[in-house]
Amino acid sequence: MDGELERALFNEGDELKRGEPILVIDSRIPESALRQAEANLLRDEALATSAETEAHQNEVLSKEGIVPVGLAEQTRAGADASHATVAADKVAVENAQLQLSFCRIASPIAGRIGKLLVDVGNSIRSNETTLAVVNQTRPVYVDFLVPEEQLPAIQERMRNGELNVTAMMPGNPTQSATAKLLFVDNAADTEPAKVALRARFPNDDETLWPGETVDVALTLATLTNVVVVPSSAVQLGLAGPLPSLSARISRSSGGS
């Protein structure tokens, strides 16, 4: 909606519910357009009523031979045209009401809103001006890549049940969150020879933050009665350095 940003109804960083009002745009122009459309509808409804009455009278008189058939047909065509004009006016009123509703912007999703990107009082243009961004934080999605040669093992484990994914904060592995693997992408990326995976984290405590990079551990199986050593003690495997996983939390955003 083009116009002037009149008010911001949120504090930057607020957590919002879906549908919660956040911005108000100056509504004087769309309100005027709505009143004009409603006035046109009232006028044309009156004209259509008059045209319908005249057409009905001429049809009755035509059957009695008092007026020519051509005149009755002409007035009927005029009445039908008036009804069509009324129908078009109703669409114009609905469109004006829709344009007016755009002056009050609500959050498209539940999430946390960032800073206001346009100062109150500035002019904005529809589909060109980003006013604020709402990022979903509960849940969040973590996207990461694995080497394509590991795909068969992952697919085999997925057929036998769900796989656990752990996301850890870089430099602070004690701060972590665990979720289930959501899906494996339907095609490998041939350039880095890797496959994209996604995990969905409830993130009720907002441990994970949209856009940040985290370390990811994908658990394929849990072994018992085996000897284990710290990962730092393993420098090289038969195929060279052991692969590591890193991931980025995807943004589920609503721009306003």
N, C-alpha and C positions, 0 to 999 in steps of 0.2 A: 504494500500500500504506500503510495507516494504521499508525502506530507511532512509535518514537523513533529519531531519527537517531543511529546508533551510531558510525560512522567515516566519514571522508573519505579516499579512497585516492589523491588527486591533490593536486598543488600548483597554486594558482591561476595561470592563464596557461599551463599545460602544453599541449603538443601531444599529441593522443590518437589512437589507432587505433580504428577501428570495432570495437565489442565489448569494448573494454578496461574492466575494472571500475573504477568511480569512487566509489561510495557503498555503505554497508552500513547496513541498517535492522535494528533489534532483531527477532530471529526467534523469540523464545520462544513467542509466541502462535500463529503459524502452524505451528511445529513441533509444539506440543501438539495442534492441530487435525488435523494429518497423522497423528499416532499414534492419535488417536481414530478417524479414518476407517479406518485400517488394521486396528484392532482390530474395528471393526464388520464389516469385510469378512471377516476370519477367522471370526468368530462365524457370520455368515450363510452362508458357504460350508459350514461344518459342518452347519448346519441344512438347507441345500439338499441335501447329500449324503444325510442321513438321510431327508428327505422323498422323494427320488428312489428310494431303496431300498425304502421302504414302498410307494410307488406302483407300482413294478415288481412287487413281490410280490403286491399285491392284483390287479393286472391278470392275472397268471398264474393266481392262484386263482379269479378271476372266470371265466376261460375254462374252468376245470375244474368250475365250478358250486359252488365251496366258499364263496365270499363273494358278496354281492349286487353287481350291476353298478353300482348307485348308489354303493356304497362305493368301488369302484375308481375311478369317475369323480371322486369327491370328493377322494380322496388324490392323483390325478393333477393336479387343479386346484391343490391345496396345493403340490405339487412345482413346478409351473410358476410359482406366485407366489413361491416361494423363489428360483428362478432369476432372476426379475425383480428381486427385492431385491438379489441379488448383483451384477447388472448396474448397478443404481443405486449400490451401494457402490463399485464400481470407478470410476464417474464421479466420486463424491465424493472418492476418493483422488487421482484425476488433478487435480481442482480444488484440493485442498489442496496438492499438489506445485507447482502453478502459483503459488498464493499465496505459497508459501515461496520460490519462485524470484524473486519480486518484491522480496525483501528484499536482494538483491544487484543493484545497478543498474549497467548497463554503458553506455558511450557509444553512442548510436544512430547516430552518423556519425563519420567521421574529421574532425578539426578541432581548434580551439584552445578550451579551456574558460576561462570567466571566473571571477569570484569566487564563493565559496560563499555562497549567499543565506540559509542557515539554519545557525545554530550547532549544533555537535554536542551532543546531549542534549535538543534541543527536539523536541516532538511535531509530526508532520506528518500530513497527510491526503491521500489519493490524489486526483488530479485537481483539487486545490485549492492545493497548495503547490509552488512552483517552487524547486527546490534549487540548480540551476546551469544555465547555458546554454552549449552548445557551438556555435560558429560555424564553418562550413566556410570555409577560407581558400585551399585548393588543390583545385579552381579556385574563382574567384569570378565572379559575374555582375554586369554593369554595366547598369542600366536607364536609359534616357534618352528624351526626347521630341523630336520634330521637327514643324515645321508641316505640316499635312495637305497643303498644296499641293506639298510636296516629295516626297510619297509616290510619284507616278508615275515620277519620275526614279530613285528608289531601287529600285522594283520592276523597272524596265527594266534597271538595272545588275545586279541580283541574278539575272535570267534569263541574263545573259551571264557570270556567274561570282561568286565570293565577294567581299565588300566588307570592307575593312580598317577597324577602329575603333581609335583611339588615345586612351588615357586619360592625362591629365596632372594632376599635383598642382597645386592652386591656389597661385599665387605661386612655383612652382618648375617651369616647363614642361620643364626638362631632365630631370626625373624622370618618366618615362612608361613605359607598357606598351602593346603592340599585340596585337590579337586579331582574329578574324573575327566578322562580324555573324552572330548565331545565328538570330534570327527577328524578323519584324515582327508586332505584335499583330494579331488578326483583326478588330478594330474600332477606329475612331477615337474619341477622347474629345471629345464635342461641345462641352463647356463651354470648354476652352481651345483647341479646334480643332487638336488635335495628336494624333500617333500614337506609341504606345509601341514602342520597339525594345529589344532585348537583345543584348549581346555576352558571350561566354564567354572569360575570361582564365585561362590556366594558373596564373599567379601563383606560380610555383615559388619566387621570391625574396621573396614576400609584400610586394611593393611596394604593392599595393592592400590596403585594410583594410575589413572588413565595416562598413557603415553610413556611411562617410565620403563626402563629396561631391567629385567630380572634374570637370575640364573634359574634354569629349569632342570629338574630331574624326572625322567619318565621311568617308572618302575615296571619292568616287563614280568618279573617273577621274584618270589622270595624264596631263597634257598636256606635249608636247615642243615645243621651238622657239617658245616664247611669251615675251612680256615679262611680268615679275612685279614687283609692288611690295609693300612691307611692309603687312600688314593694318592697322597703325595709321594708314597714310596714306589709307585708304579710310574716309571718314566716312559717306557716304550713297550708296545705290544708287538706281536708278530707282523702286523700290518703297519707298524709305525706308531706315531703318537696317538693316544686314545682320543676319540672325538669328544668335544664338549658341546653343550647346548646353551644357547642364550635365547632370550625371547623378549618380545615387546608386548605390553598390554595394549590391546586394540581399543580404539575409541568408538563407543556407541554414542553418537552425538546428535543433538538437535540444535540447529542454528536458528536464531530468531532475528 
